[in-house]
């Protein structure tokens, strides 16, 4: 077994190499690849919200597309119709999503298992219908176009290469904050609630309030991702915020795994890149993507991030219950 300091140095070197590679991508890679990697970062932000909720609290959230849509429409309507600066639209989307999550989460998060999953699915379906019906606000099937590029002070993210750095920077910051949350009092309480709810009740942990708090945080991350999406593509319509998009966000933590938060990055890269690669096979690419998902679930039940640990032949001793989002956990919750 490698010495701890040697292992730490190896990880730091690997991390430095990955950061250097990611930084060099826009300088050498074709625009199409930069575009897909930018979407991977956006999916990663939304998927992180789903992963935190599922991994920490055991809550299967199928409504992330609704909060993603609220963030996108807040930025679109605010900037195009009201003349807001982009930052105001982003903050408005996150605030509205957080408030809605708190309002809906308070009664629904008293449910468990199948019932809670169905409640979030119903919320996703209802949200999609409202996006379509409220065409005075969302533009309906015509959508809203002409969304301006993000502009922070002297930096304007009006080119794919610039937006790539912004999207991955936001994802990196969100992962750092998530790591701090997991190590915080609320994070440890959520893990205790997930692994031993009876013991958590004895410790006087307000499990319901903690679930609502995590649900609000998850929704705000979804809205942030939606705002980034709107400003990147400069056009939003209801077709982008259905149940399929919620499933995609769920796949990010499930496929990547989250024994390390790097699983979110792996899962986001998978859902953004693999369908694009398989599209070369024509009409059967959906079938091939489905088979790829099944293969990952069977061969890597702890997610792709757990594959490296398995190949090394040794698992790292867990200092605390790992914030894992695995296919097995999804099966247990659902």
Phi, psi and omega in degrees: 000131181298148177296149182304319182292324177294318179297320179295319179296320179298318180293319179295320178296319179295320179295317179297321179295318180295320179296318179297318180295316180296324179292327184277347185306308182295341182279336186235335186276155176295159184300324182299319179291319177300320179298313181295322180291328175294318176296325178300318179295319179296315177298325180296321179296314179293319180294330177298321177298317178295318182294320178298317182293317181287315184290322184273321187246352182071027181257123178270108184258113178254017183250013186297331179298330179294314180290326174299317178293321179299318178298317181294314182288328177297318178291318182294307183292319182298315184282317187279313186270326185254351178074024179289155168290152183306321182299322180296320178296319179297313181295322179296317179298317180294321180293315180295317179297317179297317180295317179296319179297320178294319182293317181279324184292330183302312177279322187285332182284003170279347177278165179224164170055229183304318186295319180291320177299317179294324179296317179290326176295318178297322177297320179296316180295315180296320179297319178297320178294320180293321177302323182284317184287324182275061184292339176295337181256321187255349185082001180057221181289344178281336177073189178233125180246179178073025179289127185289160176290154178295141184220110177247109178053246185266357182256127179240121184267071186254007178232149182305322181296318179293318182292329176304310180296321180296312184298315180289330175294319177296317179297318179298317179296319179296322179293321178296316178295322179295320179297318177295323179296317181299325181275354183278177179300317179294322180295316179294322178295321179295321178293321177296322179295323180289316187273327183214076185300326179294317178294322179297323178294322179296326180279009176063033175280126178283088188296321182294314179297324180293321177299316180297318180299316180292325178294320178297316179298317179299317180296321181292325175294320176299318179294321177299316178297320179297321178295318178299318179300314183298316182286337180281314184269347178064013179207137177227146175211167187296337182297343184269000189228039180266191181297324181302324180290324176296319178297319179300316180294327178292325181295332183303304179285330182292314181285321182283327186077163183217035171297328165236151180294349174298340176300329177296318180295316181297315179297320180294319178296322180297309185288339180270327188261319186299313177301326179293320178294317183288343180297343177294344181269008174078220189292340182271009185293332177294320178297317180296322179294321177298318178295324178296320178297316180298319180298318180295316182297321182285313185279333183230070183298342176262011180091165182296331178294332179281347181294320180297318178298320180293320180294328178290343176081008179210139178260143177287131178300131182281128177283334179209165178306122187291141178283068188270138170240102186238167177297326179295320180294321178299317180298322180293316182291316184280000000 
